[in-house]
Protein backbone atom coordinates (compact mmCIF):
# COMPACT_ATOMS: atom_id res chain seq x y z
CA UNK A 1 0.00 0.00 0.00
CA UNK A 2 3.06 2.27 0.21
CA UNK A 3 2.74 3.18 -3.48
CA UNK A 4 -0.69 4.65 -2.74
CA UNK A 5 0.61 6.85 0.06
CA UNK A 6 3.64 7.81 -2.01
CA UNK A 7 1.47 8.69 -5.00
CA UNK A 8 -0.97 10.86 -3.09
CA UNK A 9 1.74 12.57 -1.07
CA UNK A 10 3.53 13.63 -4.26
CA UNK A 11 2.80 16.94 -6.01
CA UNK A 12 1.07 15.14 -8.87
CA UNK A 13 -1.00 13.04 -6.49
CA UNK A 14 -2.03 16.09 -4.50
CA UNK A 15 -3.09 17.87 -7.69
CA UNK A 16 -5.20 14.84 -8.65
CA UNK A 17 -6.92 14.92 -5.25
CA UNK A 18 -7.46 18.66 -5.64
CA UNK A 19 -8.97 18.20 -9.11
CA UNK A 20 -11.25 15.30 -8.15
CA UNK A 21 -12.54 16.92 -4.96
CA UNK A 22 -12.92 20.25 -6.76
CA UNK A 23 -15.19 18.77 -9.42
CA UNK A 24 -17.13 16.93 -6.71
CA UNK A 25 -17.67 20.20 -4.86
CA UNK A 26 -18.84 21.80 -8.11
CA UNK A 27 -21.69 19.27 -8.17
CA UNK A 28 -22.53 20.27 -4.60
CA UNK A 29 -22.71 23.93 -5.64
CA UNK A 30 -25.27 23.09 -8.32
CA UNK A 31 -27.48 21.12 -5.91
CA UNK A 32 -27.17 23.76 -3.19
CA UNK A 33 -27.99 26.58 -5.58
CA UNK A 34 -31.02 24.76 -6.96
CA UNK A 35 -32.35 24.20 -3.46
CA UNK A 36 -31.72 27.79 -2.40
CA UNK A 37 -33.74 29.10 -5.33
CA UNK A 38 -36.75 28.07 -3.23
CA UNK A 39 -36.11 31.36 -1.43
CA UNK A 40 -37.56 33.26 -4.38
CA UNK A 41 -40.96 31.57 -4.15
CA UNK A 42 -43.59 34.02 -2.95
CA UNK A 43 -44.93 31.77 -0.20
CA UNK A 44 -43.42 33.25 2.93
CA UNK A 45 -40.59 30.70 2.93
CA UNK A 46 -42.71 27.54 3.18
CA UNK A 47 -41.06 25.82 0.20
CA UNK A 48 -37.56 26.71 1.40
CA UNK A 49 -38.33 25.55 4.93
CA UNK A 50 -39.65 22.22 3.62
CA UNK A 51 -36.49 21.80 1.54
CA UNK A 52 -34.29 22.70 4.51
CA UNK A 53 -36.19 20.27 6.76
CA UNK A 54 -35.70 17.46 4.24
CA UNK A 55 -31.98 18.17 3.86
CA UNK A 56 -31.51 18.35 7.62
CA UNK A 57 -33.33 15.17 8.64
CA UNK A 58 -33.19 12.76 5.71
CA UNK A 59 -30.95 9.82 6.62
CA UNK A 60 -29.43 9.44 3.15
CA UNK A 61 -28.62 13.15 2.97
CA UNK A 62 -27.00 12.99 6.40
CA UNK A 63 -24.78 10.12 5.23
CA UNK A 64 -23.85 12.02 2.06
CA UNK A 65 -22.85 14.96 4.25
CA UNK A 66 -19.95 12.87 5.52
CA UNK A 67 -18.62 12.59 1.97
CA UNK A 68 -19.16 16.31 1.46
CA UNK A 69 -17.24 17.20 4.61
CA UNK A 70 -14.45 14.84 3.54
CA UNK A 71 -14.40 16.45 0.09
CA UNK A 72 -14.06 19.91 1.60
CA UNK A 73 -11.42 18.68 4.04
CA UNK A 74 -9.22 17.02 1.41
CA UNK A 75 -9.61 19.95 -0.99
CA UNK A 76 -8.65 22.52 1.64
CA UNK A 77 -5.78 20.47 3.06
CA UNK A 78 -4.24 19.63 -0.31
CA UNK A 79 -4.72 23.20 -1.53
CA UNK A 80 -2.92 24.68 1.46
CA UNK A 81 -0.16 22.06 1.23
CA UNK A 82 0.45 22.77 -2.45
CA UNK A 83 0.38 26.53 -1.85
CA UNK A 84 2.99 26.26 0.93
CA UNK A 85 5.20 24.01 -1.21
CA UNK A 86 4.94 26.39 -4.15
CA UNK A 87 5.79 29.34 -1.91
CA UNK A 88 8.82 27.53 -0.51
CA UNK A 89 10.03 26.65 -4.00
CA UNK A 90 9.45 30.13 -5.44
CA UNK A 91 12.66 31.89 -6.36
CA UNK A 92 14.62 28.68 -6.89
CA UNK A 93 13.27 27.83 -10.33
CA UNK A 94 13.49 30.52 -13.00
CA UNK A 95 11.32 28.63 -15.49
CA UNK A 96 8.51 28.10 -12.98
CA UNK A 97 8.66 31.74 -11.96
CA UNK A 98 8.51 32.89 -15.57
CA UNK A 99 5.46 30.69 -16.25
CA UNK A 100 3.77 31.89 -13.07
CA UNK A 101 4.32 35.57 -13.89
CA UNK A 102 2.65 35.09 -17.28
CA UNK A 103 -0.39 33.29 -15.86
CA UNK A 104 -3.62 35.16 -14.96
CA UNK A 105 -3.61 36.80 -11.53
CA UNK A 106 -6.42 34.59 -10.27
CA UNK A 107 -4.43 31.47 -11.23
CA UNK A 108 -1.61 32.78 -9.02
CA UNK A 109 -4.00 33.63 -6.20
CA UNK A 110 -5.94 30.40 -5.76
CA UNK A 111 -4.87 29.99 -2.13
CA UNK A 112 -5.93 33.55 -1.25
CA UNK A 113 -9.26 33.20 -3.07
CA UNK A 114 -9.86 29.84 -1.45
CA UNK A 115 -9.08 31.30 1.99
CA UNK A 116 -11.70 34.02 1.48
CA UNK A 117 -14.26 31.39 0.54
CA UNK A 118 -13.24 29.27 3.55
CA UNK A 119 -13.67 32.20 5.94
CA UNK A 120 -17.12 32.87 4.50
CA UNK A 121 -18.02 29.18 4.76
CA UNK A 122 -17.14 29.13 8.47
CA UNK A 123 -19.30 32.21 9.11
CA UNK A 124 -22.10 30.81 6.95
CA UNK A 125 -22.12 27.45 8.75
CA UNK A 126 -22.09 29.17 12.13
CA UNK A 127 -25.07 31.36 11.21
CA UNK A 128 -27.25 28.68 9.64
CA UNK A 129 -26.04 25.13 10.21
CA UNK A 130 -25.18 25.78 13.84
CA UNK A 131 -28.51 27.44 14.61
CA UNK A 132 -30.63 24.84 12.81
CA UNK A 133 -28.80 21.82 14.17
CA UNK A 134 -27.96 22.94 17.68
CA UNK A 135 -30.17 25.95 18.41
CA UNK A 136 -33.90 26.34 18.85
CA UNK A 137 -35.22 28.03 15.69
CA UNK A 138 -38.88 28.97 15.49
CA UNK A 139 -41.36 26.89 13.48
CA UNK A 140 -43.37 27.97 10.46
CA UNK A 141 -47.09 27.33 9.88
CA UNK A 142 -46.29 23.83 8.53
CA UNK A 143 -44.30 22.84 11.61
CA UNK A 144 -40.92 23.03 9.87
CA UNK A 145 -37.93 24.87 11.28
CA UNK A 146 -38.13 28.41 9.93
CA UNK A 147 -34.79 28.56 8.12
CA UNK A 148 -36.30 31.22 5.87
CA UNK A 149 -36.54 33.61 8.82
CA UNK A 150 -32.83 33.11 9.53
CA UNK A 151 -32.01 33.87 5.89
CA UNK A 152 -34.10 37.02 5.80
CA UNK A 153 -32.54 38.25 9.04
CA UNK A 154 -28.99 37.55 7.81
CA UNK A 155 -29.61 39.14 4.41
CA UNK A 156 -30.72 42.38 6.03
CA UNK A 157 -27.34 42.71 7.72
CA UNK A 158 -25.16 44.87 5.41
CA UNK A 159 -21.90 43.37 6.73
CA UNK A 160 -23.07 39.83 6.04
CA UNK A 161 -24.38 40.79 2.59
CA UNK A 162 -21.03 42.41 1.75
CA UNK A 163 -19.15 39.31 2.95
CA UNK A 164 -21.49 37.04 0.99
CA UNK A 165 -21.04 38.97 -2.28
CA UNK A 166 -17.26 39.25 -1.75
CA UNK A 167 -17.10 35.49 -1.20
CA UNK A 168 -18.97 34.89 -4.46
CA UNK A 169 -16.51 37.10 -6.32
CA UNK A 170 -13.64 35.12 -4.80
CA UNK A 171 -15.39 31.87 -5.68
CA UNK A 172 -15.97 33.09 -9.23
CA UNK A 173 -12.26 33.65 -9.89
CA UNK A 174 -11.37 30.47 -7.99
CA UNK A 175 -13.67 28.48 -10.29
CA UNK A 176 -12.56 30.25 -13.47
CA UNK A 177 -9.13 28.73 -13.05
CA UNK A 178 -9.96 25.63 -11.02
CA UNK A 179 -12.68 24.20 -13.29
CA UNK A 180 -10.61 23.88 -16.46
CA UNK A 181 -7.45 23.15 -14.47
CA UNK A 182 -9.17 20.12 -12.90
CA UNK A 183 -9.90 18.62 -16.32
CA UNK A 184 -6.31 19.24 -17.39
CA UNK A 185 -4.91 17.63 -14.23
CA UNK A 186 -7.07 14.54 -14.71
CA UNK A 187 -5.90 14.23 -18.30
CA UNK A 188 -9.35 15.01 -19.71
CA UNK A 189 -8.05 17.30 -22.42
CA UNK A 190 -8.16 17.19 -26.19
CA UNK A 191 -7.53 19.92 -28.71
CA UNK A 192 -11.05 19.35 -30.05
CA UNK A 193 -12.83 19.51 -26.68
CA UNK A 194 -10.64 21.78 -24.52
CA UNK A 195 -12.15 25.05 -25.86
CA UNK A 196 -15.62 23.70 -24.99
CA UNK A 197 -14.43 22.79 -21.48
CA UNK A 198 -13.03 26.30 -21.02
CA UNK A 199 -16.31 27.85 -22.17
CA UNK A 200 -18.29 25.52 -19.92
CA UNK A 201 -16.06 26.53 -17.01
CA UNK A 202 -16.71 30.22 -17.64
CA UNK A 203 -20.48 29.74 -17.97
CA UNK A 204 -20.62 27.49 -14.90
CA UNK A 205 -18.57 29.90 -12.77
CA UNK A 206 -20.59 32.98 -13.74
CA UNK A 207 -24.02 31.36 -13.47
CA UNK A 208 -23.37 29.67 -10.12
CA UNK A 209 -21.73 32.66 -8.44
CA UNK A 210 -24.24 35.16 -9.86
CA UNK A 211 -27.05 32.88 -8.69
CA UNK A 212 -25.75 32.78 -5.13
CA UNK A 213 -24.95 36.52 -5.06
CA UNK A 214 -28.45 37.38 -6.29
CA UNK A 215 -30.00 36.10 -3.07
CA UNK A 216 -28.50 38.50 -0.51
CA UNK A 217 -28.80 41.37 -3.00
CA UNK A 218 -32.49 40.62 -3.60
CA UNK A 219 -33.39 40.35 0.08
CA UNK A 220 -31.35 43.37 1.14
CA UNK A 221 -32.65 45.76 -1.50
CA UNK A 222 -36.04 44.40 -2.53
CA UNK A 223 -37.51 42.33 0.30
C-alpha positions as CSV (number, residue, x, y, z in Angstrom):
1,X,0.0,0.0,0.0
2,X,3.1,2.3,0.2
3,X,2.7,3.2,-3.5
4,X,-0.7,4.6,-2.7
5,X,0.6,6.9,0.1
6,X,3.6,7.8,-2.0
7,X,1.5,8.7,-5.0
8,X,-1.0,10.9,-3.1
9,X,1.7,12.6,-1.1
10,X,3.5,13.6,-4.3
11,X,2.8,16.9,-6.0
12,X,1.1,15.1,-8.9
13,X,-1.0,13.0,-6.5
14,X,-2.0,16.1,-4.5
15,X,-3.1,17.9,-7.7
16,X,-5.2,14.8,-8.7
17,X,-6.9,14.9,-5.3
18,X,-7.5,18.7,-5.6
19,X,-9.0,18.2,-9.1
20,X,-11.2,15.3,-8.2
21,X,-12.5,16.9,-5.0
22,X,-12.9,20.2,-6.8
23,X,-15.2,18.8,-9.4
24,X,-17.1,16.9,-6.7
25,X,-17.7,20.2,-4.9
26,X,-18.8,21.8,-8.1
27,X,-21.7,19.3,-8.2
28,X,-22.5,20.3,-4.6
29,X,-22.7,23.9,-5.6
30,X,-25.3,23.1,-8.3
31,X,-27.5,21.1,-5.9
32,X,-27.2,23.8,-3.2
33,X,-28.0,26.6,-5.6
34,X,-31.0,24.8,-7.0
35,X,-32.4,24.2,-3.5
36,X,-31.7,27.8,-2.4
37,X,-33.7,29.1,-5.3
38,X,-36.7,28.1,-3.2
39,X,-36.1,31.4,-1.4
40,X,-37.6,33.3,-4.4
41,X,-41.0,31.6,-4.1
42,X,-43.6,34.0,-3.0
43,X,-44.9,31.8,-0.2
44,X,-43.4,33.2,2.9
45,X,-40.6,30.7,2.9
46,X,-42.7,27.5,3.2
47,X,-41.1,25.8,0.2
48,X,-37.6,26.7,1.4
49,X,-38.3,25.6,4.9
50,X,-39.7,22.2,3.6
51,X,-36.5,21.8,1.5
52,X,-34.3,22.7,4.5
53,X,-36.2,20.3,6.8
54,X,-35.7,17.5,4.2
55,X,-32.0,18.2,3.9
56,X,-31.5,18.3,7.6
57,X,-33.3,15.2,8.6
58,X,-33.2,12.8,5.7
59,X,-30.9,9.8,6.6
60,X,-29.4,9.4,3.1
61,X,-28.6,13.1,3.0
62,X,-27.0,13.0,6.4
63,X,-24.8,10.1,5.2
64,X,-23.8,12.0,2.1
65,X,-22.9,15.0,4.3
66,X,-19.9,12.9,5.5
67,X,-18.6,12.6,2.0
68,X,-19.2,16.3,1.5
69,X,-17.2,17.2,4.6
70,X,-14.4,14.8,3.5
71,X,-14.4,16.4,0.1
72,X,-14.1,19.9,1.6
73,X,-11.4,18.7,4.0
74,X,-9.2,17.0,1.4
75,X,-9.6,19.9,-1.0
76,X,-8.7,22.5,1.6
77,X,-5.8,20.5,3.1
78,X,-4.2,19.6,-0.3
79,X,-4.7,23.2,-1.5
80,X,-2.9,24.7,1.5
81,X,-0.2,22.1,1.2
82,X,0.4,22.8,-2.5
83,X,0.4,26.5,-1.8
84,X,3.0,26.3,0.9
85,X,5.2,24.0,-1.2
86,X,4.9,26.4,-4.1
87,X,5.8,29.3,-1.9
88,X,8.8,27.5,-0.5
89,X,10.0,26.6,-4.0
90,X,9.5,30.1,-5.4
91,X,12.7,31.9,-6.4
92,X,14.6,28.7,-6.9
93,X,13.3,27.8,-10.3
94,X,13.5,30.5,-13.0
95,X,11.3,28.6,-15.5
96,X,8.5,28.1,-13.0
97,X,8.7,31.7,-12.0
98,X,8.5,32.9,-15.6
99,X,5.5,30.7,-16.3
100,X,3.8,31.9,-13.1
101,X,4.3,35.6,-13.9
102,X,2.7,35.1,-17.3
103,X,-0.4,33.3,-15.9
104,X,-3.6,35.2,-15.0
105,X,-3.6,36.8,-11.5
106,X,-6.4,34.6,-10.3
107,X,-4.4,31.5,-11.2
108,X,-1.6,32.8,-9.0
109,X,-4.0,33.6,-6.2
110,X,-5.9,30.4,-5.8
111,X,-4.9,30.0,-2.1
112,X,-5.9,33.6,-1.2
113,X,-9.3,33.2,-3.1
114,X,-9.9,29.8,-1.4
115,X,-9.1,31.3,2.0
116,X,-11.7,34.0,1.5
117,X,-14.3,31.4,0.5
118,X,-13.2,29.3,3.6
119,X,-13.7,32.2,5.9
120,X,-17.1,32.9,4.5
121,X,-18.0,29.2,4.8
122,X,-17.1,29.1,8.5
123,X,-19.3,32.2,9.1
124,X,-22.1,30.8,6.9
125,X,-22.1,27.4,8.7
126,X,-22.1,29.2,12.1
127,X,-25.1,31.4,11.2
128,X,-27.3,28.7,9.6
129,X,-26.0,25.1,10.2
130,X,-25.2,25.8,13.8
131,X,-28.5,27.4,14.6
132,X,-30.6,24.8,12.8
133,X,-28.8,21.8,14.2
134,X,-28.0,22.9,17.7
135,X,-30.2,26.0,18.4
136,X,-33.9,26.3,18.8
137,X,-35.2,28.0,15.7
138,X,-38.9,29.0,15.5
139,X,-41.4,26.9,13.5
140,X,-43.4,28.0,10.5
141,X,-47.1,27.3,9.9
142,X,-46.3,23.8,8.5
143,X,-44.3,22.8,11.6
144,X,-40.9,23.0,9.9
145,X,-37.9,24.9,11.3
146,X,-38.1,28.4,9.9
147,X,-34.8,28.6,8.1
148,X,-36.3,31.2,5.9
149,X,-36.5,33.6,8.8
150,X,-32.8,33.1,9.5
151,X,-32.0,33.9,5.9
152,X,-34.1,37.0,5.8
153,X,-32.5,38.2,9.0
154,X,-29.0,37.6,7.8
155,X,-29.6,39.1,4.4
156,X,-30.7,42.4,6.0
157,X,-27.3,42.7,7.7
158,X,-25.2,44.9,5.4
159,X,-21.9,43.4,6.7
160,X,-23.1,39.8,6.0
161,X,-24.4,40.8,2.6
162,X,-21.0,42.4,1.8
163,X,-19.1,39.3,3.0
164,X,-21.5,37.0,1.0
165,X,-21.0,39.0,-2.3
166,X,-17.3,39.3,-1.8
167,X,-17.1,35.5,-1.2
168,X,-19.0,34.9,-4.5
169,X,-16.5,37.1,-6.3
170,X,-13.6,35.1,-4.8
171,X,-15.4,31.9,-5.7
172,X,-16.0,33.1,-9.2
173,X,-12.3,33.6,-9.9
174,X,-11.4,30.5,-8.0
175,X,-13.7,28.5,-10.3
176,X,-12.6,30.3,-13.5
177,X,-9.1,28.7,-13.0
178,X,-10.0,25.6,-11.0
179,X,-12.7,24.2,-13.3
180,X,-10.6,23.9,-16.5
181,X,-7.4,23.2,-14.5
182,X,-9.2,20.1,-12.9
183,X,-9.9,18.6,-16.3
184,X,-6.3,19.2,-17.4
185,X,-4.9,17.6,-14.2
186,X,-7.1,14.5,-14.7
187,X,-5.9,14.2,-18.3
188,X,-9.4,15.0,-19.7
189,X,-8.0,17.3,-22.4
190,X,-8.2,17.2,-26.2
191,X,-7.5,19.9,-28.7
192,X,-11.0,19.4,-30.0
193,X,-12.8,19.5,-26.7
194,X,-10.6,21.8,-24.5
195,X,-12.2,25.0,-25.9
196,X,-15.6,23.7,-25.0
197,X,-14.4,22.8,-21.5
198,X,-13.0,26.3,-21.0
199,X,-16.3,27.8,-22.2
200,X,-18.3,25.5,-19.9
201,X,-16.1,26.5,-17.0
202,X,-16.7,30.2,-17.6
203,X,-20.5,29.7,-18.0
204,X,-20.6,27.5,-14.9
205,X,-18.6,29.9,-12.8
206,X,-20.6,33.0,-13.7
207,X,-24.0,31.4,-13.5
208,X,-23.4,29.7,-10.1
209,X,-21.7,32.7,-8.4
210,X,-24.2,35.2,-9.9
211,X,-27.0,32.9,-8.7
212,X,-25.7,32.8,-5.1
213,X,-24.9,36.5,-5.1
214,X,-28.4,37.4,-6.3
215,X,-30.0,36.1,-3.1
216,X,-28.5,38.5,-0.5
217,X,-28.8,41.4,-3.0
218,X,-32.5,40.6,-3.6
219,X,-33.4,40.3,0.1
220,X,-31.4,43.4,1.1
221,X,-32.7,45.8,-1.5
222,X,-36.0,44.4,-2.5
223,X,-37.5,42.3,0.3
